Amino acid sequence: MDPILLNSISVFLVQIGSRFLTLDFTDAQKKLVQHPWVQSIILFAMFYVSTRNLWISFGLILFYNICLYFLLNENSSYNIYTRKWLKEEGFTSSLQDKTNVYYKNMANIVDS
């Protein structure tokens, strides 16, 4: 059997099996697993098991973090969403408009 196909099938089975695996974490362990650095390490391990290549795994984790924390984050100044879409979908109702925040902060500095 082709090693790439076998590897893909095994990773798929691990992903499916992990969904039904129940682990009893303590509160401290749950908090630790929710930390972004720990999640990145776990994701890196998953990428490494899938690819068996250290550099490809680093590249995938870098790509994932750039997408998650910059390009697909509506709070980032580098996001790829349009302001129109964010307003239509209601995301800016929970966020302050960056321009208004900037002007308000500048007004506070000038008034001081």
C-alpha positions as CSV (number, residue, x, y, z in Angstrom):
1,M,0.0,0.0,0.0
2,D,1.2,3.5,-0.8
3,P,2.8,5.1,2.4
4,I,1.1,8.5,1.7
5,L,-2.3,6.8,1.4
6,L,-1.7,4.8,4.6
7,N,-0.6,7.9,6.4
8,S,-3.6,9.9,5.3
9,I,-6.0,7.1,6.4
10,S,-4.3,6.8,9.8
11,V,-4.5,10.6,10.4
12,F,-8.2,10.5,9.4
13,L,-8.9,7.7,11.8
14,V,-7.1,9.5,14.6
15,Q,-9.1,12.6,14.0
16,I,-12.4,10.7,14.0
17,G,-11.4,8.7,17.0
18,S,-10.4,11.7,19.0
19,R,-13.9,13.2,18.6
20,F,-15.3,10.3,20.6
21,L,-12.5,10.1,23.2
22,T,-13.6,11.6,26.5
23,L,-10.8,12.8,28.8
24,D,-11.5,14.1,32.3
25,F,-9.3,17.2,32.6
26,T,-8.9,19.1,35.9
27,D,-9.8,22.8,35.8
28,A,-6.1,23.7,35.7
29,Q,-5.5,21.3,32.8
30,K,-8.5,22.8,30.9
31,K,-7.1,26.3,31.4
32,L,-3.7,25.2,30.2
33,V,-5.0,23.5,27.1
34,Q,-7.0,26.7,26.2
35,H,-3.8,28.8,26.1
36,P,-3.0,29.8,22.5
37,W,0.6,28.7,22.8
38,V,-0.4,25.2,24.0
39,Q,-3.0,25.0,21.2
40,S,-0.3,25.9,18.6
41,I,2.0,23.2,20.0
42,I,-0.8,20.6,19.8
43,L,-1.6,21.7,16.3
44,F,2.1,21.6,15.3
45,A,2.2,18.0,16.6
46,M,-0.8,17.1,14.5
47,F,0.8,18.7,11.4
48,Y,4.1,16.8,12.1
49,V,2.3,13.5,12.5
50,S,0.5,14.1,9.3
51,T,3.5,15.3,7.2
52,R,6.5,13.7,8.9
53,N,8.4,16.8,7.9
54,L,9.6,19.4,10.4
55,W,9.8,22.3,7.9
56,I,6.4,21.7,6.3
57,S,4.9,21.5,9.8
58,F,6.5,24.9,10.7
59,G,5.3,26.4,7.5
60,L,1.7,25.1,8.1
61,I,1.6,26.4,11.7
62,L,3.0,29.8,10.5
63,F,0.3,29.9,7.8
64,Y,-2.4,28.9,10.3
65,N,-1.3,31.6,12.8
66,I,-1.1,34.3,10.2
67,C,-4.6,33.5,8.9
68,L,-6.1,33.1,12.4
69,Y,-4.6,36.1,14.2
70,F,-4.2,38.6,11.3
71,L,-6.0,37.9,8.1
72,L,-9.2,36.4,9.5
73,N,-9.3,38.4,12.7
74,E,-11.8,41.4,12.5
75,N,-9.8,43.2,15.2
76,S,-6.6,43.2,13.2
77,S,-5.6,46.0,11.0
78,Y,-4.5,43.4,8.4
79,N,-7.8,41.6,8.1
80,I,-9.2,40.8,4.7
81,Y,-12.8,41.6,5.6
82,T,-14.4,44.7,4.2
83,R,-15.9,47.2,6.6
84,K,-19.2,47.0,4.7
85,W,-19.4,43.2,5.2
86,L,-18.5,43.5,8.9
87,K,-21.3,46.1,9.4
88,E,-23.8,44.1,7.4
89,E,-23.1,41.0,9.5
90,G,-23.3,42.9,12.8
91,F,-19.7,42.3,13.9
92,T,-19.0,46.1,14.2
93,S,-21.9,46.4,16.7
94,S,-19.8,44.6,19.2
95,L,-16.6,46.3,18.2
96,Q,-15.8,49.9,18.3
97,D,-15.0,51.5,15.0
98,K,-11.2,51.9,14.9
99,T,-11.4,55.4,13.4
100,N,-13.8,56.6,16.1
101,V,-11.6,55.1,18.8
102,Y,-8.5,56.8,17.3
103,Y,-10.2,60.2,17.2
104,K,-11.6,59.8,20.7
105,N,-8.1,58.9,22.1
106,M,-6.5,61.8,20.2
107,A,-9.1,64.2,21.6
108,N,-8.4,63.0,25.1
109,I,-4.7,63.5,24.6
110,V,-5.1,67.0,23.1
111,D,-7.5,68.0,25.9
112,S,-5.1,66.9,28.6
